[in-house]
Amino acid sequence: MPRTFEVVNLGCKVNRVESDRFEAALRTSGFQGSEGHGADVVVVNTCTVTGEAEKKTRKAVRRALRRNPQAIVYVTGCAAALDAATYQAMDGRVRVLGKPELLEELQHPVEGCSAPQAALPADRVRVGVKVQDGCSNACTYCIVHVARGPARSVAPDGVIAQCCSLVEEGVPEVVLTGINLGAYEWEGMGLSGLLERLLEEVPWGTSSRMRLSSLEPQDVTEGLVKVIARSQGLICRHLHLPLQSGSSRMLHQMGRRYDAPAFAATVELLRGLLPTLSLTTDVIVGFPGETEEDFQATLSLCEQAAFSKIHVFPYSLRAGTPAAKRPDQIPFAVKQERARILRSLSGELRRLDLIRRLGSRERVVIEQEAQGRTESYHEVPVSPELPVGVLLEVEMVPRMLECHL
């Protein structure tokens, strides 16, 4: 009987890419995906970006131990890197390993197993390629730069080879990811140079495209935007640009490397060169010391930027960060109310962005039956007759607004 595995992924898109590699290694080694309980091997790829994320991580490891009583449970990732002892103490079946060590350990075929299985699940239509890891910033609410170390990049030849392989396998959307993607640098080549090589050397055709994951505002240059514009949709005209706060005072206290006017100027540059661009963002509400005036500044800048979606995060205290030591923590009820107001604004801005797109045409990846993802990163209803994994051009019509009313 074949041995089985489960990979539990928590956190960011980079974690998702790394979890895909663990799964590919296990499948290649002869393991099969578990249907639920009773796996022989479980990998928990952890997150520690906030205190709440760390709680979810501990809960996920305990659940894995409980649901899989015979399994070896590998714990890896940011939370494990910072506090290996906590997870090791949970059970004798837990093994805490760094990601390179874990990948090497998983790449050993099970005795008696036949040919390797497919590296990726058949239903994955958006696949990430990690081009950068680590972060050399030090935002005062974040500890990821400690867990992952300083910024470092992947050689462009390796990135190009991965993208070529995915396109040849028929993957319709390749997502370039990194902990700080805009910090990509290899022997003097920045992100815009990498994108130019990818556009030239990968056989994208009409059935595949590339998307960028999150970019820090200070890393958006005119040269980068012009490369995206020249690609005419081969690089999706959508960017995720974390704002975190619309108050320059708060941004300074967060340790962010821009102020509110600089962010607004970046948005103006983007809109000028990419008129059809869709912008999504992250915002933290209730950061220590945030006043009502600071919060109103955030609402104002979000409206000015015309985001198509806002990921709202009530500030979650993360032990070991400067912000966690501050005495001016915001009451829970205030954070929740500000989050509610901002989420309501997000819903309205998303609806308005869709309305602006009515009558235009966008390329859409069919992600699951009757649902697609537009270039502008909207989930839209599509004909159930369209096969999953197809990339095609559709007209943006009023019925696509139904799930946003």
PEHU-V846388 format. One line per field, one symbol per residue. burial: 1 if it has 24 or more other ideal C-beta (glycine too) atoms within 12 Angstrom, else 0. A space follows every 50 residues. Layout:
burial = ???
This chain:
burial = 00111111111111111111111111111111110000111111111111 10110111011101100100111111111111110110010011111110 01100100010000001011000111111111111110111111111100 10110100110111011001111111111111111000011111111110 01010011111111111011000110111010111111111111111101 10110111110111011011101101111111111111110001101110 11011111111111111101101000000100011001101110111111 10110010010111111000011111111111000101111101010001 00010
